[in-house]
Every structure is written in structure tokens, then in C-alpha cells.
Amino acid sequence: MIKSACPECDHDVLMETTPSVGDRVICSSCKTILVVLQSSPVLLDWAFIDPIEGAASNPEDKLNFGCVI
Ligand SMILES: [Zn+2]
């Protein structure tokens, strides 16, 4: 079992096998949709559909993007 910390709530996100870069996973704790940035070790980040410059500094924007998918 592979696990990596959720960037949103710091909960461990569990994956049965090593994910590929670009795979999307959902945090079981906060339901945030995350994307795999790196597979070994697994590094997760918010899954942005359409990143907007300057939005990264506003955590509320990240939450909104997570709900759009
Ligand atoms: Zn989470």
C-alpha cells in the first residue's frame, strides 16, 4: 500500500499500487481531488483543471477548483 499526505488536510491518502504521474486520486478525508506530481516517492498536489496565474496564493481558490471536476 502506497500512501502520501494530502496537501489539503494532511491526511494519509492511500493507493493500492504506485500511481503514475498525472493520475488523480481523491482524499478520503476531505474529498479534495489531487493529482500525482511524482510517483516515487508519491507527491500529491491539488488537481487544477485550468490554473489561473496568481490564484495559487489564495487557498480558497484551490478549494473551489477542487469542486469543479
Ligand atoms: Zn485531504
N, CA, C, O and the ligand as a Tripos MOL2 file, in Angstrom:
@<TRIPOS>MOLECULE
protein
  277   275    70     0     0
PROTEIN
NO_CHARGES

@<TRIPOS>ATOM
      1 N           0.8490   -1.2000    0.0000 N.3       1 MET1
      2 CA          0.0000    0.0000    0.0000 C.3       1 MET1
      3 C           0.8860    1.2510    0.0000 C.2       1 MET1
      4 O           1.8140    1.3800    0.7980 O.2       1 MET1
      5 N           0.5720    2.1500   -0.9050 N.am      2 ILE2
      6 CA          1.3200    3.3980   -1.0120 C.3       2 ILE2
      7 C           0.5180    4.4930   -0.3180 C.2       2 ILE2
      8 O          -0.7040    4.5480   -0.4540 O.2       2 ILE2
      9 N           1.1800    5.3420    0.4070 N.am      3 LYS3
     10 CA          0.4480    6.4670    0.9760 C.3       3 LYS3
     11 C           1.2500    7.7470    0.8620 C.2       3 LYS3
     12 O           2.4800    7.7450    0.8350 O.2       3 LYS3
     13 N           0.4990    8.8520    0.7960 N.am      4 SER4
     14 CA          1.1230   10.1600    0.6950 C.3       4 SER4
     15 C           0.2070   11.1520    1.3890 C.2       4 SER4
     16 O          -1.0120   10.9820    1.3900 O.2       4 SER4
     17 N           0.7760   12.1670    1.9670 N.am      5 ALA5
     18 CA         -0.0260   13.1440    2.7160 C.3       5 ALA5
     19 C          -0.8360   14.0390    1.7870 C.2       5 ALA5
     20 O          -0.3370   14.5300    0.7740 O.2       5 ALA5
     21 N          -2.0930   14.2360    2.1550 N.am      6 CYS6
     22 CA         -2.9570   15.1590    1.4050 C.3       6 CYS6
     23 C          -2.4790   16.5870    1.6530 C.2       6 CYS6
     24 O          -2.2870   16.9740    2.8060 O.2       6 CYS6
     25 N          -2.2810   17.3830    0.5880 N.am      7 PRO7
     26 CA         -1.8220   18.7610    0.7820 C.3       7 PRO7
     27 C          -2.9020   19.6530    1.3940 C.2       7 PRO7
     28 O          -2.6100   20.7390    1.8940 O.2       7 PRO7
     29 N          -4.1410   19.1880    1.3490 N.am      8 GLU8
     30 CA         -5.2420   19.9800    1.8770 C.3       8 GLU8
     31 C          -5.4050   19.7880    3.3920 C.2       8 GLU8
     32 O          -5.4710   20.7620    4.1420 O.2       8 GLU8
     33 N          -5.4680   18.5210    3.8330 N.am      9 CYS9
     34 CA         -5.7840   18.2640    5.2400 C.3       9 CYS9
     35 C          -4.7050   17.4600    5.9590 C.2       9 CYS9
     36 O          -4.8150   17.2160    7.1610 O.2       9 CYS9
     37 N          -3.6500   17.0410    5.2270 N.am     10 ASP10
     38 CA         -2.5400   16.2970    5.8140 C.3      10 ASP10
     39 C          -2.9050   14.8620    6.1830 C.2      10 ASP10
     40 O          -2.1200   14.1780    6.8400 O.2      10 ASP10
     41 N          -4.0760   14.3990    5.7750 N.am     11 HIS11
     42 CA         -4.4930   13.0180    5.9950 C.3      11 HIS11
     43 C          -3.7050   12.1270    5.0290 C.2      11 HIS11
     44 O          -3.3520   12.5680    3.9350 O.2      11 HIS11
     45 N          -3.4290   10.8900    5.4170 N.am     12 ASP12
     46 CA         -2.7430    9.9760    4.5030 C.3      12 ASP12
     47 C          -3.7010    9.5040    3.4130 C.2      12 ASP12
     48 O          -4.7570    8.9450    3.7090 O.2      12 ASP12
     49 N          -3.3330    9.7260    2.1680 N.am     13 VAL13
     50 CA         -4.1180    9.2400    1.0360 C.3      13 VAL13
     51 C          -3.5150    7.8970    0.6370 C.2      13 VAL13
     52 O          -2.3230    7.8100    0.3400 O.2      13 VAL13
     53 N          -4.3380    6.8520    0.6320 N.am     14 LEU14
     54 CA         -3.8410    5.5020    0.3530 C.3      14 LEU14
     55 C          -4.1000    5.1050   -1.0950 C.2      14 LEU14
     56 O          -5.1680    5.3660   -1.6480 O.2      14 LEU14
     57 N          -3.0940    4.4660   -1.6980 N.am     15 MET15
     58 CA         -3.2200    3.9730   -3.0730 C.3      15 MET15
     59 C          -2.7410    2.5310   -3.0890 C.2      15 MET15
     60 O          -1.7300    2.2050   -2.4680 O.2      15 MET15
     61 N          -3.4620    1.6620   -3.7950 N.am     16 GLU16
     62 CA         -3.1280    0.2390   -3.7760 C.3      16 GLU16
     63 C          -1.8190   -0.0500   -4.4890 C.2      16 GLU16
     64 O          -1.0610   -0.9280   -4.0780 O.2      16 GLU16
     65 N          -1.5560    0.6880   -5.5580 N.am     17 THR17
     66 CA         -0.3150    0.4780   -6.2940 C.3      17 THR17
     67 C           0.3360    1.8320   -6.5380 C.2      17 THR17
     68 O          -0.2990    2.8740   -6.3780 O.2      17 THR17
     69 N           1.5770    1.8090   -6.9190 N.am     18 THR18
     70 CA          2.2740    3.0560   -7.2040 C.3      18 THR18
     71 C           1.5770    3.7660   -8.3570 C.2      18 THR18
     72 O           1.4530    3.2040   -9.4450 O.2      18 THR18
     73 N           1.1230    4.9880   -8.1330 N.am     19 PRO19
     74 CA          0.4180    5.7060   -9.1900 C.3      19 PRO19
     75 C           1.3850    6.2640  -10.2300 C.2      19 PRO19
     76 O           2.5890    6.3620   -9.9930 O.2      19 PRO19
     77 N           0.8380    6.6230  -11.3740 N.am     20 SER20
     78 CA          1.6370    7.2620  -12.4140 C.3      20 SER20
     79 C           1.4870    8.7700  -12.2940 C.2      20 SER20
     80 O           0.4730    9.2650  -11.8010 O.2      20 SER20
     81 N           2.4860    9.4860  -12.7390 N.am     21 VAL21
     82 CA          2.3970   10.9400  -12.7310 C.3      21 VAL21
     83 C           1.1940   11.3610  -13.5730 C.2      21 VAL21
     84 O           1.0230   10.9060  -14.7040 O.2      21 VAL21
     85 N           0.3770   12.2230  -13.0120 N.am     22 GLY22
     86 CA         -0.8100   12.6980  -13.7180 C.3      22 GLY22
     87 C          -2.0840   11.9900  -13.2840 C.2      22 GLY22
     88 O          -3.1840   12.4530  -13.5850 O.2      22 GLY22
     89 N          -1.9450   10.8510  -12.5670 N.am     23 ASP23
     90 CA         -3.1310   10.1670  -12.0470 C.3      23 ASP23
     91 C          -3.8430   11.0560  -11.0400 C.2      23 ASP23
     92 O          -3.2130   11.8510  -10.3430 O.2      23 ASP23
     93 N          -5.1570   10.9150  -10.9710 N.am     24 ARG24
     94 CA         -5.9150   11.6740   -9.9880 C.3      24 ARG24
     95 C          -6.4170   10.7490   -8.8990 C.2      24 ARG24
     96 O          -6.8600    9.6310   -9.1600 O.2      24 ARG24
     97 N          -6.3390   11.2380   -7.6830 N.am     25 VAL25
     98 CA         -6.8360   10.4860   -6.5300 C.3      25 VAL25
     99 C          -7.6850   11.4430   -5.6970 C.2      25 VAL25
    100 O          -7.5320   12.6620   -5.7730 O.2      25 VAL25
    101 N          -8.5780   10.8670   -4.9040 N.am     26 ILE26
    102 CA         -9.4140   11.6900   -4.0480 C.3      26 ILE26
    103 C          -9.0700   11.3920   -2.6010 C.2      26 ILE26
    104 O          -9.0200   10.2320   -2.1940 O.2      26 ILE26
    105 N          -8.8350   12.4360   -1.8300 N.am     27 CYS27
    106 CA         -8.5430   12.2650   -0.4150 C.3      27 CYS27
    107 C          -9.8060   11.7310    0.2740 C.2      27 CYS27
    108 O         -10.8900   12.2920    0.1190 O.2      27 CYS27
    109 N          -9.6520   10.6450    1.0320 N.am     28 SER28
    110 CA        -10.8190   10.0470    1.6800 C.3      28 SER28
    111 C         -11.3090   10.8850    2.8520 C.2      28 SER28
    112 O         -12.4270   10.6920    3.3290 O.2      28 SER28
    113 N         -10.4940   11.7980    3.3090 N.am     29 SER29
    114 CA        -10.8610   12.6240    4.4530 C.3      29 SER29
    115 C         -11.5760   13.9070    4.0470 C.2      29 SER29
    116 O         -12.6600   14.1930    4.5570 O.2      29 SER29
    117 N         -10.9850   14.6870    3.1340 N.am     30 CYS30
    118 CA        -11.5670   15.9890    2.7780 C.3      30 CYS30
    119 C         -12.1840   15.9970    1.3800 C.2      30 CYS30
    120 O         -12.7550   17.0050    0.9640 O.2      30 CYS30
    121 N         -12.0720   14.8690    0.6430 N.am     31 LYS31
    122 CA        -12.6740   14.7100   -0.6960 C.3      31 LYS31
    123 C         -12.0650   15.6220   -1.7490 C.2      31 LYS31
    124 O         -12.6370   15.8150   -2.8220 O.2      31 LYS31
    125 N         -10.9010   16.1820   -1.4360 N.am     32 THR32
    126 CA        -10.2220   17.0130   -2.4200 C.3      32 THR32
    127 C          -9.6580   16.1310   -3.5260 C.2      32 THR32
    128 O          -9.0940   15.0700   -3.2620 O.2      32 THR32
    129 N          -9.8160   16.5780   -4.7600 N.am     33 ILE33
    130 CA         -9.2520   15.8400   -5.8870 C.3      33 ILE33
    131 C          -7.8040   16.2680   -6.0580 C.2      33 ILE33
    132 O          -7.4900   17.4520   -6.1750 O.2      33 ILE33
    133 N          -6.9360   15.2670   -6.0700 N.am     34 LEU34
    134 CA         -5.4970   15.5270   -6.1140 C.3      34 LEU34
    135 C          -4.8890   14.8780   -7.3430 C.2      34 LEU34
    136 O          -5.4250   13.9140   -7.8910 O.2      34 LEU34
    137 N          -3.7650   15.4230   -7.7620 N.am     35 VAL35
    138 CA         -3.0640   14.8570   -8.9110 C.3      35 VAL35
    139 C          -1.6710   14.4230   -8.4590 C.2      35 VAL35
    140 O          -1.0570   15.0620   -7.6060 O.2      35 VAL35
    141 N          -1.1860   13.3400   -9.0360 N.am     36 VAL36
    142 CA          0.1380   12.8240   -8.6950 C.3      36 VAL36
    143 C           1.1930   13.6070   -9.4700 C.2      36 VAL36
    144 O           1.2250   13.5960  -10.7000 O.2      36 VAL36
    145 N           2.0530   14.2850   -8.7180 N.am     37 LEU37
    146 CA          3.1210   15.0700   -9.3460 C.3      37 LEU37
    147 C           4.3650   14.2310   -9.5570 C.2      37 LEU37
    148 O           5.1560   14.4780  -10.4670 O.2      37 LEU37
    149 N           4.5240   13.2290   -8.6960 N.am     38 GLN38
    150 CA          5.7490   12.4290   -8.6800 C.3      38 GLN38
    151 C           5.3500   11.0600   -8.1500 C.2      38 GLN38
    152 O           4.5420   10.9690   -7.2260 O.2      38 GLN38
    153 N           5.9110    9.9770   -8.7300 N.am     39 SER39
    154 CA          5.4460    8.6490   -8.3360 C.3      39 SER39
    155 C           6.3120    7.9780   -7.2720 C.2      39 SER39
    156 O           5.8320    7.0890   -6.5690 O.2      39 SER39
    157 N           7.5600    8.3760   -7.1400 N.am     40 SER40
    158 CA          8.3980    7.7140   -6.1480 C.3      40 SER40
    159 C           9.4300    8.6740   -5.5560 C.2      40 SER40
    160 O          10.4170    8.9760   -6.2280 O.2      40 SER40
    161 N           9.2460    9.1650   -4.3290 N.am     41 PRO41
    162 CA          8.0530    8.9180   -3.5080 C.3      41 PRO41
    163 C           6.8520    9.6850   -4.0520 C.2      41 PRO41
    164 O           7.0030   10.6710   -4.7730 O.2      41 PRO41
    165 N           5.6620    9.2190   -3.6980 N.am     42 VAL42
    166 CA          4.4540    9.8410   -4.2270 C.3      42 VAL42
    167 C           4.2950   11.2450   -3.6620 C.2      42 VAL42
    168 O           4.3640   11.4670   -2.4530 O.2      42 VAL42
    169 N           4.0810   12.1780   -4.5740 N.am     43 LEU43
    170 CA          3.8770   13.5710   -4.1920 C.3      43 LEU43
    171 C           2.5580   14.0320   -4.8090 C.2      43 LEU43
    172 O           2.3530   13.9240   -6.0180 O.2      43 LEU43
    173 N           1.6770   14.5440   -3.9660 N.am     44 LEU44
    174 CA          0.3470   14.9550   -4.4330 C.3      44 LEU44
    175 C           0.1870   16.4590   -4.3820 C.2      44 LEU44
    176 O           0.7870   17.1420   -3.5520 O.2      44 LEU44
    177 N          -0.6400   16.9630   -5.2950 N.am     45 ASP45
    178 CA         -0.9630   18.3840   -5.2780 C.3      45 ASP45
    179 C          -2.4120   18.5230   -5.7270 C.2      45 ASP45
    180 O          -2.9970   17.5730   -6.2460 O.2      45 ASP45
    181 N          -2.9820   19.6820   -5.5320 N.am     46 TRP46
    182 CA         -4.3520   19.9020   -5.9700 C.3      46 TRP46
    183 C          -4.4360   19.7060   -7.4820 C.2      46 TRP46
    184 O          -3.5290   20.0970   -8.2180 O.2      46 TRP46
    185 N          -5.5190   19.1050   -7.9330 N.am     47 ALA47
    186 CA         -5.7050   18.8800   -9.3660 C.3      47 ALA47
    187 C          -6.3730   20.0930   -9.9790 C.2      47 ALA47
    188 O          -7.5950   20.2350   -9.9290 O.2      47 ALA47
    189 N          -5.5810   20.9480  -10.5470 N.am     48 PHE48
    190 CA         -6.1190   22.1380  -11.1960 C.3      48 PHE48
    191 C          -6.5670   21.7830  -12.5980 C.2      48 PHE48
    192 O          -5.8320   21.1320  -13.3410 O.2      48 PHE48
    193 N          -7.7480   22.1970  -12.9630 N.am     49 ILE49
    194 CA         -8.2140   21.9660  -14.3290 C.3      49 ILE49
    195 C          -7.6370   23.0350  -15.2310 C.2      49 ILE49
    196 O          -7.1360   22.7480  -16.3190 O.2      49 ILE49
    197 N          -7.7110   24.2490  -14.7740 N.am     50 ASP50
    198 CA         -7.3360   25.3840  -15.5990 C.3      50 ASP50
    199 C          -6.6670   26.4180  -14.7000 C.2      50 ASP50
    200 O          -7.2940   27.3970  -14.2950 O.2      50 ASP50
    201 N          -5.3970   26.1960  -14.3920 N.am     51 PRO51
    202 CA         -4.7110   27.0740  -13.4430 C.3      51 PRO51
    203 C          -4.7510   28.5370  -13.8730 C.2      51 PRO51
    204 O          -4.5730   28.8750  -15.0430 O.2      51 PRO51
    205 N          -4.9870   29.3670  -12.9020 N.am     52 ILE52
    206 CA         -5.0150   30.7980  -13.1780 C.3      52 ILE52
    207 C          -3.8440   31.4440  -12.4400 C.2      52 ILE52
    208 O          -3.6500   31.2120  -11.2470 O.2      52 ILE52
    209 N          -3.0840   32.2340  -13.1400 N.am     53 GLU53
    210 CA         -1.9390   32.8770  -12.5080 C.3      53 GLU53
    211 C          -2.3750   33.7430  -11.3400 C.2      53 GLU53
    212 O          -3.3220   34.5230  -11.4360 O.2      53 GLU53
    213 N          -1.6570   33.5850  -10.2310 N.am     54 GLY54
    214 CA         -1.9690   34.3900   -9.0650 C.3      54 GLY54
    215 C          -2.9300   33.7000   -8.1080 C.2      54 GLY54
    216 O          -3.0340   34.1030   -6.9490 O.2      54 GLY54
    217 N          -3.6290   32.6770   -8.5640 N.am     55 ALA55
    218 CA         -4.6080   32.0020   -7.7160 C.3      55 ALA55
    219 C          -3.9400   31.1250   -6.6590 C.2      55 ALA55
    220 O          -4.5440   30.8200   -5.6310 O.2      55 ALA55
    221 N          -2.7070   30.7240   -6.9080 N.am     56 ALA56
    222 CA         -2.0280   29.7980   -6.0110 C.3      56 ALA56
    223 C          -1.8390   30.3680   -4.6060 C.2      56 ALA56
    224 O          -1.7050   29.6150   -3.6420 O.2      56 ALA56
    225 N          -1.8280   31.6880   -4.4910 N.am     57 SER57
    226 CA         -1.5990   32.2810   -3.1830 C.3      57 SER57
    227 C          -2.8900   32.3620   -2.3650 C.2      57 SER57
    228 O          -2.8600   32.7380   -1.1930 O.2      57 SER57
    229 N          -4.0190   32.0120   -2.9760 N.am     58 ASN58
    230 CA         -5.3000   32.0880   -2.2810 C.3      58 ASN58
    231 C          -5.8620   30.6850   -2.0500 C.2      58 ASN58
    232 O          -6.3580   30.0660   -2.9920 O.2      58 ASN58
    233 N          -5.7970   30.1720   -0.8270 N.am     59 PRO59
    234 CA         -6.2500   28.8030   -0.5530 C.3      59 PRO59
    235 C          -7.7180   28.5710   -0.8880 C.2      59 PRO59
    236 O          -8.0930   27.4460   -1.2170 O.2      59 PRO59
    237 N          -8.5490   29.5850   -0.8150 N.am     60 GLU60
    238 CA         -9.9720   29.4010   -1.1250 C.3      60 GLU60
    239 C         -10.1690   29.1000   -2.6010 C.2      60 GLU60
    240 O         -11.0830   28.3620   -2.9660 O.2      60 GLU60
    241 N          -9.3230   29.6610   -3.4510 N.am     61 ASP61
    242 CA         -9.4190   29.3490   -4.8710 C.3      61 ASP61
    243 C          -9.1130   27.8770   -5.1140 C.2      61 ASP61
    244 O          -9.7320   27.2410   -5.9660 O.2      61 ASP61
    245 N          -8.1640   27.3410   -4.3680 N.am     62 LYS62
    246 CA         -7.8180   25.9220   -4.5330 C.3      62 LYS62
    247 C          -9.0250   25.0570   -4.2050 C.2      62 LYS62
    248 O          -9.3090   24.0870   -4.9080 O.2      62 LYS62
    249 N          -9.7340   25.4060   -3.1380 N.am     63 LEU63
    250 CA        -10.9170   24.6410   -2.7550 C.3      63 LEU63
    251 C         -11.9590   24.6900   -3.8590 C.2      63 LEU63
    252 O         -12.5670   23.6720   -4.1910 O.2      63 LEU63
    253 N         -12.1640   25.8650   -4.4250 N.am     64 ASN64
    254 CA        -13.1650   25.9980   -5.4830 C.3      64 ASN64
    255 C         -12.8060   25.1400   -6.6850 C.2      64 ASN64
    256 O         -13.6720   24.4910   -7.2700 O.2      64 ASN64
    257 N         -11.5520   25.1370   -7.0490 N.am     65 PHE65
    258 CA        -11.1550   24.3210   -8.2010 C.3      65 PHE65
    259 C         -11.4050   22.8510   -7.9200 C.2      65 PHE65
    260 O         -11.8050   22.1060   -8.8150 O.2      65 PHE65
    261 N         -11.1710   22.4230   -6.6720 N.am     66 GLY66
    262 CA        -11.3590   21.0090   -6.3420 C.3      66 GLY66
    263 C         -12.7780   20.5430   -6.5060 C.2      66 GLY66
    264 O         -13.0130   19.3480   -6.6850 O.2      66 GLY66
    265 N         -13.7390   21.4530   -6.4510 N.am     67 CYS67
    266 CA        -15.1570   21.0880   -6.5340 C.3      67 CYS67
    267 C         -15.6780   21.0740   -7.9570 C.2      67 CYS67
    268 O         -16.7780   20.5820   -8.2090 O.2      67 CYS67
    269 N         -14.9090   21.6050   -8.8870 N.am     68 VAL68
    270 CA        -15.4210   21.8040  -10.2410 C.3      68 VAL68
    271 C         -15.4860   20.5190  -11.0380 C.2      68 VAL68
    272 O         -16.3700   20.3540  -11.8790 O.2      68 VAL68
    273 N         -14.5580   19.6010  -10.7850 N.am     69 ILE69
    274 CA        -14.4360   18.3860  -11.6000 C.3      69 ILE69
    275 C         -15.7090   17.5370  -11.5380 C.2      69 ILE69
    276 O         -15.7770   16.4810  -12.1660 O.2      69 ILE69
    277 ZN         -7.4460   15.6990    2.4450 Zn       70 ZN70
@<TRIPOS>BOND
     1     1     2 1
     2     2     3 1
     3     3     4 2
     4     3     5 am
     5     5     6 1
     6     6     7 1
     7     7     8 2
     8     7     9 am
     9     9    10 1
    10    10    11 1
    11    11    12 2
    12    11    13 am
    13    13    14 1
    14    14    15 1
    15    15    16 2
    16    15    17 am
    17    17    18 1
    18    18    19 1
    19    19    20 2
    20    19    21 am
    21    21    22 1
    22    22    23 1
    23    23    24 2
    24    23    25 am
    25    25    26 1
    26    26    27 1
    27    27    28 2
    28    27    29 am
    29    29    30 1
    30    30    31 1
    31    31    32 2
    32    31    33 am
    33    33    34 1
    34    34    35 1
    35    35    36 2
    36    35    37 am
    37    37    38 1
    38    38    39 1
    39    39    40 2
    40    39    41 am
    41    41    42 1
    42    42    43 1
    43    43    44 2
    44    43    45 am
    45    45    46 1
    46    46    47 1
    47    47    48 2
    48    47    49 am
    49    49    50 1
    50    50    51 1
    51    51    52 2
    52    51    53 am
    53    53    54 1
    54    54    55 1
    55    55    56 2
    56    55    57 am
    57    57    58 1
    58    58    59 1
    59    59    60 2
    60    59    61 am
    61    61    62 1
    62    62    63 1
    63    63    64 2
    64    63    65 am
    65    65    66 1
    66    66    67 1
    67    67    68 2
    68    67    69 am
    69    69    70 1
    70    70    71 1
    71    71    72 2
    72    71    73 am
    73    73    74 1
    74    74    75 1
    75    75    76 2
    76    75    77 am
    77    77    78 1
    78    78    79 1
    79    79    80 2
    80    79    81 am
    81    81    82 1
    82    82    83 1
    83    83    84 2
    84    83    85 am
    85    85    86 1
    86    86    87 1
    87    87    88 2
    88    87    89 am
    89    89    90 1
    90    90    91 1
    91    91    92 2
    92    91    93 am
    93    93    94 1
    94    94    95 1
    95    95    96 2
    96    95    97 am
    97    97    98 1
    98    98    99 1
    99    99   100 2
   100    99   101 am
   101   101   102 1
   102   102   103 1
   103   103   104 2
   104   103   105 am
   105   105   106 1
   106   106   107 1
   107   107   108 2
   108   107   109 am
   109   109   110 1
   110   110   111 1
   111   111   112 2
   112   111   113 am
   113   113   114 1
   114   114   115 1
   115   115   116 2
   116   115   117 am
   117   117   118 1
   118   118   119 1
   119   119   120 2
   120   119   121 am
   121   121   122 1
   122   122   123 1
   123   123   124 2
   124   123   125 am
   125   125   126 1
   126   126   127 1
   127   127   128 2
   128   127   129 am
   129   129   130 1
   130   130   131 1
   131   131   132 2
   132   131   133 am
   133   133   134 1
   134   134   135 1
   135   135   136 2
   136   135   137 am
   137   137   138 1
   138   138   139 1
   139   139   140 2
   140   139   141 am
   141   141   142 1
   142   142   143 1
   143   143   144 2
   144   143   145 am
   145   145   146 1
   146   146   147 1
   147   147   148 2
   148   147   149 am
   149   149   150 1
   150   150   151 1
   151   151   152 2
   152   151   153 am
   153   153   154 1
   154   154   155 1
   155   155   156 2
   156   155   157 am
   157   157   158 1
   158   158   159 1
   159   159   160 2
   160   159   161 am
   161   161   162 1
   162   162   163 1
   163   163   164 2
   164   163   165 am
   165   165   166 1
   166   166   167 1
   167   167   168 2
   168   167   169 am
   169   169   170 1
   170   170   171 1
   171   171   172 2
   172   171   173 am
   173   173   174 1
   174   174   175 1
   175   175   176 2
   176   175   177 am
   177   177   178 1
   178   178   179 1
   179   179   180 2
   180   179   181 am
   181   181   182 1
   182   182   183 1
   183   183   184 2
   184   183   185 am
   185   185   186 1
   186   186   187 1
   187   187   188 2
   188   187   189 am
   189   189   190 1
   190   190   191 1
   191   191   192 2
   192   191   193 am
   193   193   194 1
   194   194   195 1
   195   195   196 2
   196   195   197 am
   197   197   198 1
   198   198   199 1
   199   199   200 2
   200   199   201 am
   201   201   202 1
   202   202   203 1
   203   203   204 2
   204   203   205 am
   205   205   206 1
   206   206   207 1
   207   207   208 2
   208   207   209 am
   209   209   210 1
   210   210   211 1
   211   211   212 2
   212   211   213 am
   213   213   214 1
   214   214   215 1
   215   215   216 2
   216   215   217 am
   217   217   218 1
   218   218   219 1
   219   219   220 2
   220   219   221 am
   221   221   222 1
   222   222   223 1
   223   223   224 2
   224   223   225 am
   225   225   226 1
   226   226   227 1
   227   227   228 2
   228   227   229 am
   229   229   230 1
   230   230   231 1
   231   231   232 2
   232   231   233 am
   233   233   234 1
   234   234   235 1
   235   235   236 2
   236   235   237 am
   237   237   238 1
   238   238   239 1
   239   239   240 2
   240   239   241 am
   241   241   242 1
   242   242   243 1
   243   243   244 2
   244   243   245 am
   245   245   246 1
   246   246   247 1
   247   247   248 2
   248   247   249 am
   249   249   250 1
   250   250   251 1
   251   251   252 2
   252   251   253 am
   253   253   254 1
   254   254   255 1
   255   255   256 2
   256   255   257 am
   257   257   258 1
   258   258   259 1
   259   259   260 2
   260   259   261 am
   261   261   262 1
   262   262   263 1
   263   263   264 2
   264   263   265 am
   265   265   266 1
   266   266   267 1
   267   267   268 2
   268   267   269 am
   269   269   270 1
   270   270   271 1
   271   271   272 2
   272   271   273 am
   273   273   274 1
   274   274   275 1
   275   275   276 2
@<TRIPOS>SUBSTRUCTURE
     1 MET1         2 RESIDUE 1 A MET
     2 ILE2         6 RESIDUE 1 A ILE
     3 LYS3        10 RESIDUE 1 A LYS
     4 SER4        14 RESIDUE 1 A SER
     5 ALA5        18 RESIDUE 1 A ALA
     6 CYS6        22 RESIDUE 1 A CYS
     7 PRO7        26 RESIDUE 1 A PRO
     8 GLU8        30 RESIDUE 1 A GLU
     9 CYS9        34 RESIDUE 1 A CYS
    10 ASP10       38 RESIDUE 1 A ASP
    11 HIS11       42 RESIDUE 1 A HIS
    12 ASP12       46 RESIDUE 1 A ASP
    13 VAL13       50 RESIDUE 1 A VAL
    14 LEU14       54 RESIDUE 1 A LEU
    15 MET15       58 RESIDUE 1 A MET
    16 GLU16       62 RESIDUE 1 A GLU
    17 THR17       66 RESIDUE 1 A THR
    18 THR18       70 RESIDUE 1 A THR
    19 PRO19       74 RESIDUE 1 A PRO
    20 SER20       78 RESIDUE 1 A SER
    21 VAL21       82 RESIDUE 1 A VAL
    22 GLY22       86 RESIDUE 1 A GLY
    23 ASP23       90 RESIDUE 1 A ASP
    24 ARG24       94 RESIDUE 1 A ARG
    25 VAL25       98 RESIDUE 1 A VAL
    26 ILE26      102 RESIDUE 1 A ILE
    27 CYS27      106 RESIDUE 1 A CYS
    28 SER28      110 RESIDUE 1 A SER
    29 SER29      114 RESIDUE 1 A SER
    30 CYS30      118 RESIDUE 1 A CYS
    31 LYS31      122 RESIDUE 1 A LYS
    32 THR32      126 RESIDUE 1 A THR
    33 ILE33      130 RESIDUE 1 A ILE
    34 LEU34      134 RESIDUE 1 A LEU
    35 VAL35      138 RESIDUE 1 A VAL
    36 VAL36      142 RESIDUE 1 A VAL
    37 LEU37      146 RESIDUE 1 A LEU
    38 GLN38      150 RESIDUE 1 A GLN
    39 SER39      154 RESIDUE 1 A SER
    40 SER40      158 RESIDUE 1 A SER
    41 PRO41      162 RESIDUE 1 A PRO
    42 VAL42      166 RESIDUE 1 A VAL
    43 LEU43      170 RESIDUE 1 A LEU
    44 LEU44      174 RESIDUE 1 A LEU
    45 ASP45      178 RESIDUE 1 A ASP
    46 TRP46      182 RESIDUE 1 A TRP
    47 ALA47      186 RESIDUE 1 A ALA
    48 PHE48      190 RESIDUE 1 A PHE
    49 ILE49      194 RESIDUE 1 A ILE
    50 ASP50      198 RESIDUE 1 A ASP
    51 PRO51      202 RESIDUE 1 A PRO
    52 ILE52      206 RESIDUE 1 A ILE
    53 GLU53      210 RESIDUE 1 A GLU
    54 GLY54      214 RESIDUE 1 A GLY
    55 ALA55      218 RESIDUE 1 A ALA
    56 ALA56      222 RESIDUE 1 A ALA
    57 SER57      226 RESIDUE 1 A SER
    58 ASN58      230 RESIDUE 1 A ASN
    59 PRO59      234 RESIDUE 1 A PRO
    60 GLU60      238 RESIDUE 1 A GLU
    61 ASP61      242 RESIDUE 1 A ASP
    62 LYS62      246 RESIDUE 1 A LYS
    63 LEU63      250 RESIDUE 1 A LEU
    64 ASN64      254 RESIDUE 1 A ASN
    65 PHE65      258 RESIDUE 1 A PHE
    66 GLY66      262 RESIDUE 1 A GLY
    67 CYS67      266 RESIDUE 1 A CYS
    68 VAL68      270 RESIDUE 1 A VAL
    69 ILE69      274 RESIDUE 1 A ILE
    70 ZN70       277 GROUP 0 **** ****
